[in-house]
Amino acid sequence: MLMHRPPSLIADDAAGKLRAWRFL
């Protein structure tokens, strides 16, 4: 994980990864 990263971006990134896995 990157340092100094806003929680909102972390949550958005996680959501994007979940969507990517669903579409695989």
N, C-alpha and C positions, 0 to 999 in steps of 0.2 A: 504493500500500500504506500501511496505517496504521502509525504508529510505536508502539513499546512493546507489540507484539502477540505473545503467546506462540506459538512455532513450532507447537504442537499445534493452536491455533486456525487458524493460517494453512493447515496441512495439511487440517484439517477443512473449511475454507471452500473450498479448491481441490477437494476430493473432492465437496463438495456441488454446485459449479459443473459438474463433469464429469457428475454424475448428471443435473443439470438439462438439459444438452445432449443426453444420451442419450435423455431422455424427450420431447424436443421433436419 
